Every structure is written in structure tokens, then in C-alpha cells.
């Protein structure tokens, strides 16, 4: 599997290259945002390690451009004095973050976790046509319907797609941008309230069948997650 590191700290890059190559990964490095973005667009990587502070093009700008075309896992690196950057990164579509200085062992573990999750996501996508049961919910793709406590939820096309997506990844947190790109498959605009509105409608319809049960939880400052047992 191929990993791209975009960081202007050459000493750190060499260290990460050695450690990741020892784990069997093929590693490519870029020392500035423009070069890193060009590599990300030209080649197919399993994961990208991206620093926030970069010359020529910031890590946030690189992240924003990559997310217009790809859902490749991205692990952000932030300086300790800028820990608030993690929220900005997650909102733009980063999958995880580490604060410098960090343990190399932790970074390798995060890399493995993200690649494993991405592989699972792709496998789940291939089996999306199968009946799926999560708690009191049952997805029947053949009939394009979702049941809750055996009652069919009256969902629009995108409500069905969004709830189906949540049910495939219980407990996992997704940003509005990630949800929009996966379900609507269009470029996400920061001012767009489509996801929030759709979730509100889904909650209302679920509440008609399961009063006082909150299945789609808001993770303030980040996004949403689906809780199989409700709250």
C-alpha cells in the first residue's frame, strides 16, 4: 500500500519513511503543499499524512482540494500550540489528527487503523445490496426501504441513502462534508444546510415510530454519528 507524506520537516519525513517502509508501506514525500497536492491528484494512495503548516499551500487548502475529488484517508499533523486546528481539519474532511510531538508507534497505529477502516468501507460498499440489520433497523435494498421495529419508514430518496449510510457505520463520526460527498456525491459548500435538514427530517420520521429515542447524535463542532441503541 502507498502512503503520501506532505510535510516540510525533512528530518521528520525521513524518520516516518523509515518506520512506515519497515511496516511494508511504499512511501512518497513532498515538502510543500503544491507538490503534495499534485502528487495526490496524479497517483493512487491508500493514505495521506498531511501537516497543517506548509509552504506555498497550507495543509487546509490541500485538504480542501483533495476532498473535492477523493475520500482517501487523511491523517492531519498539528502543532501543540494550534490544537484548535483539529476541529477545522475534521470539518474539512480529515479522518484523524496527531499533535506534534507524537509517538512514532502511535502514528503507525493510527495509519493502520485508518487503512483498515477504509478497506472495510470499500468492502461494505460492495455488499450494499444485501439486507442489513442494525438494532431495531432493517434495510431491504431490493425493495428500497428501511424498517424500524418492523414498520416501514416513509423516506425520500436521499433520506433513505443517508440513513442507509449511517446504518453501515454505527458509532462512527462523520462531518457534514463527508456525509454530503458520500450521499449526494457533489462538491460540498460550507453554507449548505442540506445534510442538517435531511437529518432533521429523518429524526422526525424515526420519532413517529420510536418516540423519545435519539438515534442520530450530533457531535458538536464535528458532525454526526448513528447510535444503534439510541439515547
Secondary structure, 3 states (H helix, E strand, C coil): CEEEEECCCHHHHHHHHHHHHHCCCEEEEECCHHHHHHHHHHCCCCEEEEECCCCCCCHHHHHHHHHCCCCCEEEEEEEHHHCCHHHHHHHHCCCEEEEECCCHHHHHHHHHHHHHHHHHHHHHHHCCCCCEEECCEEEEHHHCEEEECCEECCCCHHHHHHHHHHHHCCCCCEEHHHHHHHHCCCCCCCCCCHHHHHHHHHHHHHHHHCCCCCCEEEECCCEEEECCCCC
